[in-house]
């Protein structure tokens, strides 16, 4: 399963990633960074599309995609 990691010190809580996520797995975390901005978090179900990372004006999002093995055991 793919996953999203937020670089909390870079996040300014703009929430553009919320609207960009086609599966709705991103939400406010309830935590605040040292600048006082509420940071986001991602739940299960990320498809690895990286729409959130493309939308983020502060490059605060990293997307890690899961590599799926194909038939014959080669990735």
C-alpha positions as CSV (number, residue, x, y, z in Angstrom):
1,X,0.0,0.0,0.0
2,X,1.3,3.5,-0.8
3,X,1.7,6.1,1.9
4,X,1.9,9.8,2.4
5,X,4.4,11.4,4.8
6,X,4.0,15.1,5.8
7,X,7.1,17.1,6.6
8,X,5.4,18.8,9.5
9,X,7.9,21.7,9.9
10,X,7.1,22.7,6.3
11,X,3.3,22.4,6.4
12,X,1.5,25.7,6.7
13,X,-2.0,24.1,7.1
14,X,-3.3,25.5,3.8
15,X,-5.4,22.3,3.2
16,X,-4.9,22.3,-0.5
17,X,-4.0,18.7,-0.2
18,X,-7.4,17.9,1.2
19,X,-9.1,19.0,-2.0
20,X,-6.4,17.4,-4.2
21,X,-6.8,13.9,-2.7
22,X,-9.2,11.9,-5.0
23,X,-9.8,9.2,-2.3
24,X,-10.1,11.5,0.7
25,X,-7.5,10.0,3.0
26,X,-6.0,13.3,4.1
27,X,-7.3,15.1,7.1
28,X,-6.3,17.6,9.8
29,X,-4.2,15.9,12.5
30,X,-5.0,18.0,15.4
31,X,-1.3,18.6,15.9
32,X,0.5,21.9,15.4
33,X,4.0,22.5,14.2
34,X,6.5,24.9,15.8
35,X,5.1,27.8,13.6
36,X,1.6,27.2,15.0
37,X,0.0,25.7,11.9
38,X,-2.2,22.6,12.1
39,X,-0.5,19.8,10.1
40,X,-2.3,17.2,8.0
41,X,-2.2,13.4,8.2
42,X,-3.1,10.6,5.9
43,X,-5.0,7.5,6.7
44,X,-5.1,4.1,5.0
45,X,-6.2,3.8,1.4
46,X,-3.6,6.0,-0.4
47,X,-3.4,5.1,-4.0
48,X,0.0,6.8,-4.6
49,X,-1.3,9.2,-7.2
50,X,0.8,12.1,-5.6
51,X,-1.9,14.7,-6.4
52,X,-1.4,16.1,-2.9
53,X,2.3,16.4,-3.3
54,X,1.9,18.2,-6.6
55,X,-0.6,20.6,-5.1
56,X,1.5,21.5,-2.0
57,X,3.0,24.9,-2.4
58,X,5.5,24.2,0.4
59,X,6.8,20.8,-0.8
60,X,5.8,19.4,2.6
61,X,4.5,16.1,1.2
62,X,6.3,12.9,0.2
63,X,4.5,10.0,-1.4
64,X,5.9,6.5,-1.3
65,X,4.4,4.2,-3.8
66,X,4.2,0.4,-3.3
67,X,5.8,-1.6,-6.0
68,X,3.7,-4.5,-7.0
69,X,5.3,-7.7,-8.2
70,X,4.2,-8.9,-11.6
71,X,3.8,-12.4,-12.8
72,X,7.0,-14.3,-12.8
73,X,8.3,-12.6,-9.7
74,X,9.7,-9.5,-11.4
75,X,8.8,-6.0,-10.3
